[in-house]
Amino acid sequence: MAKKKSTGRKSRKRRQVNWQEVKAWILLVLIGLVLYFLARPVVEEWTAGPGAGAKVPSGHWQYGIDLSHHNGGRIEWDSLFVMTDRNGYTVRDLADAVDVQPVRFVFIKATEGVTHKDTRFADNWKEAGKRTLSRGAYHYYRPNKDPGAQARHFIKTVGPLKYRDLPPVLDIETFHAGGSKEKLNADLRIWLETVGTHYGKRPIVYTYESFARDYLDKDILSDYPVWIAHYEVNRPRWAGWDYWQFTDRAVVHGIHGHVDMSVTK
């Protein structure tokens, strides 16, 4: 009997290599590598590896931080130091540091809107008051809420200030949809004048550079001390600032995680 031919195997055709596709992929990879290495110096200018934080700006400064309930974990109030390595990055390990500076001042979130109190304010305010560092309280302003009520809420929460405490701070960084710049600035003046009259100190206005430029009256920014937030620049593009928050990615000995850091002369 004749053998049947096997039908279980099908003949395989060799797939032809498409060299045009290969060349295209190689070109894309090369372009990606070039773009990565071109962008790398910009990224590394302000960020570093594990255990390190943002780079501090060149110059001789007093360093400060701001705290709220977002800063979790225990704070070692007697061990707050800004340590930087040879490249100017903030580091947590003393072995990596070539310069160590104490934290000189701290701004602490007290209130927001007309009812909210920061859950860590009382403890942070009390602990900061036991130390020699300067402390200041700030209010996160809500443009859609009554400015007088917000001012009274802040005053009631913070209570009396000591002579060495920093002026109170108005944190304004949002614009209410449907509102107007004229009403916003008029309402801000109500808060500033109410709080300033109560404490006998001109409040500090905190905002970020583009918001100040687009929404705030020049009169407000010239009548009150300015704490400007402007990240990843050698100097803020805002003349006349008193405090400069240059990052929210610093590391500080004594605090868990990253923290906002500011400088002043």
VEXTI-931699 format. One record per residue (C-alpha): chain; residue in one letter; x, y, z. Coordinates in Angstrom, 3 decimals. Layout:
<rs>
R | chain | resn | px | py | pz
R | A | A | X | Y | Z
...
</rs>
This chain:
<rs>
R | chain | resn | px | py | pz
R | A | M | 0.000 | 0.000 | 0.000
R | A | A | 1.405 | 3.358 | -0.952
R | A | K | 2.146 | 5.845 | 1.831
R | A | K | -0.013 | 8.928 | 2.005
R | A | K | 1.757 | 12.224 | 1.811
R | A | S | 1.753 | 14.056 | 5.130
R | A | T | -0.573 | 17.029 | 5.244
R | A | G | 0.189 | 17.993 | 8.874
R | A | R | 2.932 | 20.413 | 8.021
R | A | K | 2.566 | 23.464 | 5.876
R | A | S | 5.417 | 24.886 | 4.025
R | A | R | 6.873 | 28.004 | 5.652
R | A | K | 7.832 | 31.029 | 3.711
R | A | R | 10.781 | 33.062 | 4.916
R | A | R | 9.678 | 36.572 | 5.862
R | A | Q | 11.572 | 39.206 | 3.999
R | A | V | 13.199 | 41.891 | 6.141
R | A | N | 11.877 | 45.338 | 5.355
R | A | W | 15.026 | 47.384 | 5.644
R | A | Q | 13.124 | 50.621 | 5.160
R | A | E | 11.159 | 49.929 | 8.372
R | A | V | 14.343 | 49.027 | 10.256
R | A | K | 16.044 | 52.232 | 9.176
R | A | A | 12.982 | 54.266 | 10.209
R | A | W | 12.948 | 52.722 | 13.697
R | A | I | 16.678 | 53.275 | 14.160
R | A | L | 16.242 | 56.898 | 13.136
R | A | L | 13.399 | 57.385 | 15.657
R | A | V | 15.501 | 55.866 | 18.446
R | A | L | 18.444 | 58.116 | 17.608
R | A | I | 16.226 | 61.208 | 17.535
R | A | G | 14.767 | 60.241 | 20.938
R | A | L | 18.231 | 59.815 | 22.450
R | A | V | 19.387 | 63.160 | 21.102
R | A | L | 16.305 | 64.942 | 22.518
R | A | Y | 16.788 | 63.222 | 25.879
R | A | F | 20.393 | 64.299 | 26.259
R | A | L | 19.608 | 67.827 | 25.088
R | A | A | 16.857 | 68.178 | 27.685
R | A | R | 18.767 | 66.414 | 30.453
R | A | P | 20.836 | 69.406 | 31.660
R | A | V | 17.658 | 71.489 | 32.093
R | A | V | 15.938 | 68.788 | 34.135
R | A | E | 18.968 | 68.040 | 36.263
R | A | E | 19.445 | 71.722 | 36.997
R | A | W | 16.510 | 71.591 | 39.407
R | A | T | 16.050 | 67.941 | 40.359
R | A | A | 18.339 | 65.239 | 41.626
R | A | G | 18.295 | 61.566 | 42.494
R | A | P | 16.826 | 59.713 | 45.465
R | A | G | 17.595 | 61.364 | 48.792
R | A | A | 18.097 | 64.779 | 47.227
R | A | G | 15.775 | 67.651 | 46.533
R | A | A | 15.708 | 70.868 | 44.568
R | A | K | 18.732 | 72.992 | 43.914
R | A | V | 19.041 | 76.193 | 45.926
R | A | P | 19.606 | 79.467 | 44.069
R | A | S | 23.095 | 80.936 | 44.193
R | A | G | 23.634 | 83.687 | 46.713
R | A | H | 23.674 | 84.310 | 50.456
R | A | W | 20.212 | 83.749 | 51.873
R | A | Q | 18.168 | 83.104 | 54.934
R | A | Y | 16.173 | 79.928 | 54.292
R | A | G | 12.576 | 79.316 | 55.298
R | A | I | 9.815 | 76.766 | 54.772
R | A | D | 6.031 | 76.727 | 54.820
R | A | L | 4.013 | 73.998 | 56.479
R | A | S | 0.454 | 72.679 | 56.523
R | A | H | -1.354 | 69.392 | 57.080
R | A | H | 0.123 | 68.251 | 53.755
R | A | N | 3.491 | 67.815 | 55.486
R | A | G | 2.926 | 64.451 | 57.097
R | A | G | 5.045 | 62.743 | 59.698
R | A | R | 6.766 | 64.037 | 62.769
R | A | I | 8.667 | 67.317 | 62.558
R | A | E | 11.953 | 67.495 | 64.446
R | A | W | 11.678 | 71.158 | 65.378
R | A | D | 15.098 | 71.316 | 67.021
R | A | S | 16.824 | 69.813 | 63.976
R | A | L | 15.595 | 71.874 | 61.031
R | A | F | 18.590 | 72.355 | 58.754
R | A | V | 19.053 | 73.069 | 55.068
R | A | M | 21.922 | 70.891 | 53.889
R | A | T | 23.315 | 71.167 | 50.374
R | A | D | 25.803 | 69.036 | 48.464
R | A | R | 28.709 | 70.272 | 46.333
R | A | N | 26.322 | 70.892 | 43.411
R | A | G | 23.902 | 72.955 | 45.476
R | A | Y | 21.126 | 70.372 | 45.851
R | A | T | 19.296 | 70.012 | 49.138
R | A | V | 20.122 | 66.665 | 50.738
R | A | R | 18.949 | 64.794 | 53.807
R | A | D | 22.132 | 62.910 | 54.673
R | A | L | 24.826 | 64.867 | 56.522
R | A | A | 27.481 | 62.733 | 54.834
R | A | D | 26.500 | 64.244 | 51.460
R | A | A | 26.456 | 67.843 | 52.665
R | A | V | 29.144 | 70.456 | 52.159
R | A | D | 27.079 | 73.301 | 53.636
R | A | V | 24.598 | 73.356 | 56.511
R | A | Q | 22.310 | 76.305 | 57.262
R | A | P | 19.554 | 76.544 | 59.866
R | A | V | 15.948 | 77.147 | 58.877
R | A | R | 15.433 | 80.785 | 59.867
R | A | F | 11.696 | 81.246 | 59.340
R | A | V | 8.535 | 79.237 | 58.853
R | A | F | 5.144 | 80.187 | 57.447
R | A | I | 2.297 | 78.020 | 58.768
R | A | K | -1.113 | 77.580 | 57.203
R | A | A | -3.846 | 78.661 | 59.605
R | A | T | -7.095 | 79.021 | 57.679
R | A | E | -8.858 | 78.777 | 54.334
R | A | G | -12.089 | 80.447 | 53.285
R | A | V | -14.545 | 81.294 | 56.073
R | A | T | -14.638 | 78.048 | 58.075
R | A | H | -11.660 | 75.796 | 57.367
R | A | K | -8.834 | 75.509 | 59.903
R | A | D | -5.687 | 73.613 | 59.030
R | A | T | -5.591 | 70.506 | 61.206
R | A | R | -1.889 | 70.942 | 61.988
R | A | F | -1.940 | 74.682 | 62.645
R | A | A | -2.300 | 74.660 | 66.439
R | A | D | 0.539 | 72.171 | 66.933
R | A | N | 2.818 | 73.743 | 64.322
R | A | W | 2.214 | 77.256 | 65.657
R | A | K | 2.894 | 76.206 | 69.231
R | A | E | 6.063 | 74.274 | 68.416
R | A | A | 7.460 | 77.025 | 66.199
R | A | G | 6.835 | 79.535 | 68.989
R | A | K | 9.095 | 77.595 | 71.325
R | A | R | 12.089 | 78.085 | 69.028
R | A | T | 14.173 | 81.048 | 67.964
R | A | L | 13.074 | 80.834 | 64.338
R | A | S | 10.606 | 83.418 | 63.071
R | A | R | 7.051 | 82.202 | 62.490
R | A | G | 4.180 | 83.570 | 60.428
R | A | A | 0.601 | 82.438 | 59.828
R | A | Y | -1.081 | 82.443 | 56.428
R | A | H | -4.632 | 82.376 | 55.094
R | A | Y | -5.557 | 80.662 | 51.824
R | A | Y | -7.980 | 83.116 | 50.247
R | A | R | -11.156 | 81.994 | 48.475
R | A | P | -12.295 | 84.676 | 45.989
R | A | N | -15.907 | 83.475 | 46.095
R | A | K | -16.208 | 83.987 | 49.871
R | A | D | -16.827 | 87.142 | 51.877
R | A | P | -13.460 | 88.882 | 52.509
R | A | G | -14.469 | 90.335 | 55.877
R | A | A | -15.635 | 86.944 | 57.123
R | A | Q | -12.372 | 85.386 | 55.945
R | A | A | -10.373 | 88.041 | 57.789
R | A | R | -12.310 | 87.522 | 61.025
R | A | H | -11.925 | 83.747 | 60.704
R | A | F | -8.156 | 84.142 | 60.377
R | A | I | -7.889 | 86.528 | 63.344
R | A | K | -9.985 | 84.276 | 65.594
R | A | T | -7.942 | 81.195 | 64.671
R | A | V | -4.469 | 82.727 | 64.997
R | A | G | -5.111 | 84.834 | 68.078
R | A | P | -2.579 | 87.407 | 69.294
R | A | L | 0.845 | 87.721 | 67.675
R | A | K | 4.092 | 88.106 | 69.558
R | A | Y | 6.329 | 91.075 | 68.764
R | A | R | 8.836 | 88.836 | 66.945
R | A | D | 6.242 | 87.005 | 64.845
R | A | L | 6.216 | 87.672 | 61.123
R | A | P | 3.325 | 89.664 | 59.622
R | A | P | 0.219 | 87.674 | 58.660
R | A | V | 0.101 | 86.388 | 55.102
R | A | L | -2.663 | 86.495 | 52.499
R | A | D | -2.233 | 83.599 | 50.060
R | A | I | -4.020 | 84.467 | 46.810
R | A | E | -3.557 | 82.220 | 43.793
R | A | T | -7.019 | 81.497 | 42.366
R | A | F | -9.556 | 83.531 | 40.422
R | A | H | -13.270 | 82.816 | 40.822
R | A | A | -15.013 | 82.000 | 37.557
R | A | G | -17.463 | 84.744 | 36.677
R | A | G | -15.700 | 87.263 | 38.882
R | A | S | -13.845 | 90.399 | 37.890
R | A | K | -10.371 | 91.682 | 38.584
R | A | E | -11.824 | 94.876 | 40.038
R | A | K | -13.929 | 93.018 | 42.607
R | A | L | -11.098 | 90.622 | 43.417
R | A | N | -8.704 | 93.441 | 44.228
R | A | A | -11.331 | 95.412 | 46.153
R | A | D | -12.095 | 92.335 | 48.273
R | A | L | -8.409 | 91.625 | 48.848
R | A | R | -7.995 | 95.130 | 50.215
R | A | I | -10.817 | 94.469 | 52.705
R | A | W | -8.956 | 91.422 | 54.028
R | A | L | -5.594 | 93.173 | 54.056
R | A | E | -6.894 | 96.295 | 55.806
R | A | T | -8.960 | 94.347 | 58.355
R | A | V | -6.113 | 92.043 | 59.337
R | A | G | -3.476 | 94.794 | 59.124
R | A | T | -5.459 | 97.113 | 61.392
R | A | H | -6.093 | 94.366 | 63.932
R | A | Y | -2.453 | 93.323 | 64.244
R | A | G | -0.783 | 96.658 | 63.552
R | A | K | 1.354 | 95.023 | 60.872
R | A | R | 1.140 | 95.248 | 57.097
R | A | P | 0.269 | 91.748 | 55.866
R | A | I | 2.420 | 89.956 | 53.311
R | A | V | 0.836 | 89.077 | 49.959
R | A | Y | 1.765 | 85.610 | 48.690
R | A | T | 1.122 | 84.782 | 45.049
R | A | Y | 2.855 | 83.286 | 42.054
R | A | E | 4.484 | 85.367 | 39.359
R | A | S | 1.995 | 84.919 | 36.525
R | A | F | -1.027 | 85.445 | 38.800
R | A | A | 0.439 | 88.686 | 40.109
R | A | R | 1.017 | 89.875 | 36.569
R | A | D | -2.433 | 88.926 | 35.267
R | A | Y | -4.788 | 89.629 | 38.178
R | A | L | -3.386 | 91.801 | 40.961
R | A | D | -3.350 | 95.594 | 41.049
R | A | K | 0.070 | 97.189 | 41.115
R | A | D | -1.069 | 99.294 | 44.070
R | A | I | -1.591 | 96.211 | 46.221
R | A | L | 1.780 | 94.791 | 45.240
R | A | S | 3.515 | 98.079 | 46.024
R | A | D | 1.630 | 98.806 | 49.268
R | A | Y | 2.350 | 95.421 | 50.866
R | A | P | 5.372 | 93.132 | 51.193
R | A | V | 5.386 | 90.465 | 48.468
R | A | W | 6.183 | 86.774 | 48.816
R | A | I | 6.488 | 85.580 | 45.230
R | A | A | 6.415 | 81.965 | 44.059
R | A | H | 8.467 | 81.336 | 40.935
R | A | Y | 10.059 | 77.936 | 40.329
R | A | E | 12.980 | 76.756 | 38.197
R | A | V | 14.457 | 80.178 | 37.556
R | A | N | 17.700 | 81.748 | 38.704
R | A | R | 15.795 | 84.794 | 39.967
R | A | P | 12.059 | 85.561 | 39.943
R | A | R | 10.824 | 87.810 | 37.173
R | A | W | 9.267 | 90.155 | 39.669
R | A | A | 10.985 | 93.223 | 41.066
R | A | G | 10.610 | 94.254 | 44.675
R | A | W | 9.912 | 90.879 | 46.263
R | A | D | 10.605 | 90.359 | 49.973
R | A | Y | 10.408 | 86.561 | 50.023
R | A | W | 10.901 | 84.152 | 47.150
R | A | Q | 9.479 | 80.633 | 47.180
R | A | F | 11.702 | 78.907 | 44.646
R | A | T | 10.594 | 75.286 | 44.943
R | A | D | 8.120 | 72.818 | 46.408
R | A | R | 10.612 | 69.938 | 46.109
R | A | A | 13.273 | 70.736 | 48.712
R | A | V | 14.363 | 68.311 | 51.392
R | A | V | 15.066 | 69.558 | 54.886
R | A | H | 16.692 | 67.692 | 57.723
R | A | G | 13.985 | 67.145 | 60.333
R | A | I | 11.000 | 66.950 | 57.959
R | A | H | 9.593 | 63.916 | 56.173
R | A | G | 9.158 | 64.186 | 52.416
R | A | H | 9.481 | 67.278 | 50.257
R | A | V | 8.738 | 70.777 | 51.451
R | A | D | 8.225 | 74.253 | 50.001
R | A | M | 11.311 | 76.404 | 50.478
R | A | S | 11.741 | 80.168 | 50.334
R | A | V | 14.587 | 82.624 | 50.750
R | A | T | 15.003 | 86.200 | 51.893
R | A | K | 17.972 | 88.470 | 52.353
</rs>
